[in-house]
Structures are given as structure tokens and as C-alpha cells.
């Protein structure tokens, strides 16, 4: 499932880059719905949130974090630049 989240996140970031955006706000719920199995009893929201955090670089920051740290509303602002690491 982790790889599915990575693919969806990379696609979102790459689309923002292609559209000339300087940054993009992405929340865990968007990623998980796109990857599948959310909402549902077998969701993997903690894994999704871990993927989002692992892709953060120094210029990125968390816009909103749920009280327990992980959840569909976790939102990260990723700064788009040509050197941003994505797995394509």
C-alpha cells in the first residue's frame, strides 16, 4: 500500500510542477481516496501520513496536523522546484 501512496503523491506533485505552480497543498484524505480503500475499515491512514512526511524537504511544512498526528486532514504544503525528489 505504501507504494500506492507514493505513486499518487508523486503524480500530484508532478502535475503541479507541469502546471507551473510554486507550491501545492495536499492532504492525506485526497491521497488515500485516490489510492483506494478509504474510507473503509481496512484503511492505511498512518502509512499514508508517513509517506507524506517522508517526502517533506526543508522548505515544505505541515499546514494542519490532526491532534493525534495522523488522519485524513493532515495537510502538507510542498514547495515545487526542479530539484524536488519524486519517484517516477
C-alpha positions in Angstrom: 0.0 0.0 0.0 2.9 2.3 0.7 3.9 2.3 -2.9 0.4 3.2 -4.0 0.5 6.3 -1.8 4.0 7.3 -3.1 2.7 7.0 -6.7 -0.4 9.2 -6.0 1.7 11.8 -4.2 4.3 11.9 -7.0 1.6 12.3 -9.6 0.0 15.2 -7.7 3.4 16.9 -7.3 4.4 16.3 -10.9 1.1 17.7 -12.1 1.6 20.9 -10.0 5.1 21.2 -11.5 3.8 20.8 -15.0 1.2 23.5 -14.3 3.9 25.9 -13.2 2.8 26.1 -9.5 5.2 27.2 -6.9 3.6 25.0 -4.2 0.7 22.6 -3.6 -1.3 21.8 -0.5 -2.1 18.1 -0.3 -4.0 16.3 2.4 -3.9 12.6 3.4 -7.6 12.1 2.6 -7.0 13.1 -1.0 -4.1 10.7 -1.4 -5.8 7.8 0.3 -9.0 8.2 -1.7 -7.0 8.3 -4.9 -5.0 5.2 -3.9 -8.2 3.4 -2.8 -9.6 1.7 0.3 -10.6 4.9 2.0 -12.9 5.4 3.7 -13.2 1.9 4.9 -12.4 -0.5 7.8 -9.1 -1.6 6.2 -7.7 1.9 5.6 -4.0 2.6 6.0 -4.1 6.2 7.0 -1.0 6.0 9.3 1.0 4.7 6.3 -0.3 7.4 4.1 0.7 10.1 6.6 4.1 8.5 7.0 4.7 8.7 3.2 3.7 12.4 3.2 6.1 13.2 6.0 8.9 11.2 4.4 8.6 13.2 1.2 8.9 16.5 3.0 12.0 18.6 2.4 13.3 21.6 4.4 11.1 24.1 2.5 7.9 22.1 3.0 5.7 22.4 6.0 2.7 21.0 7.7 -0.4 23.2 7.3 -2.6 21.1 9.6 -2.0 18.1 11.7 -4.8 16.2 13.5 -4.5 16.1 17.3 -3.2 12.5 17.2 -0.8 13.3 14.4 -2.2 11.1 11.7 -5.6 11.4 9.9 -7.3 12.4 6.7 -7.0 16.1 7.4 -3.1 16.0 7.7 -2.2 18.7 5.1 1.3 19.4 3.8 2.4 22.3 1.7 5.0 21.0 -0.7 7.2 23.7 -2.4 7.6 22.8 -6.1 11.1 23.1 -7.5 13.0 21.4 -10.2 15.2 19.5 -7.7 12.3 18.1 -5.7 12.8 14.3 -5.2 10.0 12.2 -6.6 9.9 8.6 -7.7 8.6 8.5 -11.3 
